[in-house]
Amino acid sequence: MRYTISDLYYLWKTPVGRIQFFHGIFQRSWPVLWMIAFLYRRLFLRKVKIIVVIGSYGKTTTLRAIKTVLRRPLSRFYQGNCWSYVAAAVLRIRPGEKYEAIEIGIDGKGQMSKYAGLVKPQLVVVTSIGSEHHRSLGNLEQTRAEKSQMIRQLSSRATVFLNGDDSNVRWMRQHTRAQVVTFGFHPHNDVRAVAVYAASVKGMQFRCLLDELDVPVKSRLLGRHMVYPNLSALAVAHVLGIPHQSAIKRLGTLDPTPGRMEMVELKNNIVLIRDEFKSSLETILRAFKVLKKMGGERKIVVMGEVSEPPGSQGPIYRDIGSKMAAIFHQIVIVGVNYQRYAAGATAAGLAREQIFDAGTSIMGAILFLKNHLQNGDVVFMKGRNTQRLERISLSLMGRDVKCDIKSCDARPHRCDTCPMLETGWKSKVVI
């Protein structure tokens, strides 16, 4: 986000505004940080094998799964994955380390090749190709072409791990000299899951075929789509020579990524499922499949806006509304698309009084939920990143939330560490 000179006065009046100011300086220092990281990688990190995770969605959970099997520490705080953050990730690697894994994201054309030249990874994991970059990159073909720049520069001694169930990821196989390992559910994959069972709010189990071994895997992650991060981590561990027994045991300790199908048990046997970090259409539909199979007396959804909807917005929102009507007893809408969601939900048979319009007010949604939640409810939270619906989750978890800002793109803070969460905003500048 760009600010005018007059905005700086108001930014400086708040703690987050000051953080945002310095964050802007940090991001604009990319050319200098890039050169320092470039030299550091070549002079001091030549023996470190760097694993890069790319894709439209699933990157952070995949990164955490890989770090877990490598016994690398997981960050407690939100970290960016582009521009200066990539350089900073390289600079944080210690020369004596054997392995390290980092996540890289893009928001436009011509970026991935720059990251590839900087990081020079020996292993690359590609999670997915989806609509998340619909506005910045256009279509899926352009998205996969841009992301494939990371693997085009790899040597024949490198290894690429591809989600073999995603046709656009599979397409990348013909555009790299590196060795290719595929993972997924389809029988053509090198590392594959053959069953998912015992899925609940406590996690899931699945069976994995690895080098003709049929091994059971227990995971604290929730949903069939969360099998992919586990599979990719097992594939990486196998190539690096880590025994599969050790890798599986370590994966069993991995908690869900905050805000990505994260399960939280509240008072009165209420289960909160936090998935509010982002809301591309694909992640919404995948989450609905999980919720449809989940038990519970009543299911309630707090739904925000779709991130970069791939097509005409009206039909997309109405279709989501109809799908919510088949799963949830109560719908709470946050944002400006109440009429669209409600049209789809009522057409599918849900009564109008079962749909609450919170408008753009986070506090309105919080008040409604606290007045209507009952023992045993399952509450699902989903919304666009800048809506910060995590404020609703944090309030239900007992935090004192007073911030009711409509839109926030403050970085690097998330709401749980934001100094304005419990005081609210008085600045005239929207972050």
Steps between C-alpha positions, in 0.01 A plus 500: 500500500628847410470799732517873442723738695200615703429137599835471677384725784207271580708186453751624754226556760429125544726206591397301193537807280861534610558130437345540156727794428814301575359201315474721191864597534591132544315397184652783297846386611458192279778589250759541777381196697491294180866576428606420857301174503631412152861524618424332832345200322801456274776570751369346824209269417650296216470174698148565629223322311211744469150368442254747346122464522291672232137482387167681513386361834620253761851648510522590868365169631726313259798704615418424863465128424838493325667694780350256748651193333832686468484603866526864410334755734159636404437871517243613755415811301367583157777552245473629145610294202594753232750776423702603807358211701665252263837671541451506878416128501830427325693724740352317801655169389814407692799383296539179703147373432452193283149586378259792511159556345337828398171603341481728197192675364439739211247770415593578141692399191877483480561442870562127534810491281656768723434292809640191331821685415533621857423182694637233263313213670592135469146379568168663402149400609203617290172476692229621261394739226178689571297816458675696775691705239203549268530881493878530494588214263181443305428131450634170628726455197676830570519420870668164443737651244615764749539257789685250280787747471621370835557149363615592150836613636572182698781265403461128438632434851209687661163346591149636441201372697174549310139462609415233245125539552509859369517502120654847490772396743555176310551708185820636653666160470593568138659835587785396728824304476474400866393161626126490564311336787120520500265472797124475538211252498506388136671162431750661262670689786833389647390574857129457550222476753263207456249575775394769744310393807419588860470868400366714784568824681798319653661444160516206263684187396594376155706229339798593286673292234870583502747284306250212507464539877146546631533712815233661723532872566331691782455874463355780710400677179139491384364420155589296196682797346732506802634159398705672228733691738566173683571312177738767371689502830532120492625519142762761592610295802534190283721674243717646777545159661293561813343168617127498436429385856668813637330728245154356579555534874603863462203581277270369771610791721419773246212726606280672241632828362328792677201612294516203261246235606616551856277331758441670836285358780300770679280488809172304494643243256501757219752427227644792304661426164717791395562527126488878469852567373392507134197406294572403142210311343688169506572520873136583573369198311759267654411616849129448432568135413664455838218673688234300316641174639559633849261424781343753734158610618511831316751639256543874467705677234639851513567581136685799363593585144663283233860586413536581130188312379582341162211628293170680544453564872121467515480132399801410715354653816154353435650154446693526826178609671317191375781273617495663845128435526562126461758490781434772757213575735596866531688732263665823613611726213778754549561738211297647217369183334208413726240523224695268270566239767142522628355458151682171455429375851126577497463350152649182648240497776660683795267738683587869484510524882785247497719748314640793698646807330781645710589747226862604529490498880719244675349601832149434366597145404664443839192620689266283292709186555537553873123536530414197287767234552377183668661200663666272243497745208763482227601847376688539174680826416594595142580834338731714291836576660452876534163455672687358801220272615751355744383778732172309534688179576720674757196649672331160525827368645487760778704793367370853555438624146416865436642548151215529248695631202338393172815408310859454613813404310746578777818297487673309639252485792200274519218588736614280788822702533362839394531772766170653379286187547386592850497878461340556161589756234484877505719565198344644184721280282383153398785251536 
